Amino acid sequence: MKKRSVCMLISEHPYEDARIFEREAKSLVNAGYNVTMLVPHFKGKLLGVDGNFLKKKVEPFCEAGVTMIPYEATSLQSRFTYDQTKEHTSTLAIRGMEIDADVYHAHELSSLVAAVQIKRKKPHIKVIFDSHELVIDARSKTSNRRQRQYENVFRELLKDVDALITVSPSIAKDCYDHGYKGPSKLIYNAPRLSSPPNLKQSIRTIGYVGTVTKEKGNWHKLLELASLSDFHFKVIGGATRFTEPLDIPKKLQNRIHIRGWVPYANIAAELKDVDVGWIDMDLSTALNRDYALPNKFFSYLDAGVPVLVNRCKDMRNFIEHHTCGASVPKSVASAQDYLKQLSLMEGDLMTFSRNARNVMETTASWENMEIRLIELYGALFEQS
């Protein structure tokens, strides 16, 4: 029997993206699917997870059983236009039509456009939309007229979606609110289980994972946290070529440690000496941050690291339900707010740490998410 084939359509993410490649694509290969990823290159260069360009040659290659086919993209940001669902055919769609896949799995709005264009040429194929974030963000600076245009296009695209994957409950609800009527799966941005961690007993080191920007992991706030306390701070990730460099004042250099970008598989080991994982989001310009359940959130939990966040809806709900951290009940939390909450966490830290790891082992790890992914694919082919 011929293997079922999957084409993952990527318009903005790097090919090594943790969710797309490290988890979903590898899991589908292990489940017996032929997996191809169409990945963007920009003027002959592939994008790395840290925002820098890679030296890897821009030609088809195979990695971990996944066939990678680079195609030339025009911009680091997708150039979405409103006529794309009708007359215009995107470069990604043209390349996708050259691949004889059974399923086209789209990861952004612009790659969903390509998937729908392919389906209108090949009605027998299945389209999965993997919604990593909100498509229509009510808090963005987009004009009302443009928002309505986006909404109309999104509603039209969702009519051709056969299955939906989302990263949080609120994002799933938003897709249904925009007219989606098919099956869906909530698949967290969670890693595979690492080796069992030691439980956290006291707070000495605060950790931050990912890119540091003024909207996420505000650097000035981190410096203030360090100045007002005796905590050590460990940043796994940091600046990219698109963000400001992270300058550490001389008086804090012995307590702020920037590890930089580490391989995906090494994150759990880097978190062994972290006692609390910090997430700070600017909610004023993005409803999406309110709805986020990001990679770093589950990396902390996997390492038995309790999480501290500001008032982000889906993270706060998860933390409260599983008693695995704490949240500051403010949209904009100050350094003083976080320090006050850290002092309140200290007495319950071991319980939070135990619960953090437990929820990963029982519910949220990639071992559990992988089952959901394969079930979703299986159900798609049962419909055929």
Beta strands, then each sheet from edge to edge (+ up, - down):
strand 1: 5-9
strand 2: 34-41
strand 3: 61-63
strand 4: 66-72
strand 5: 103-106
strand 6: 126-131
strand 7: 163-166
strand 8: 184-186
strand 9: 205-211
strand 10: 232-238
strand 11: 256-260
strand 12: 276-279
strand 13: 307-309
strand 14: 325-327
sheet 1: 3+ 4- 2- 1- 5- 6- 7- 8-
sheet 2: 11+ 10+ 9+ 12+ 13+ 14+
end
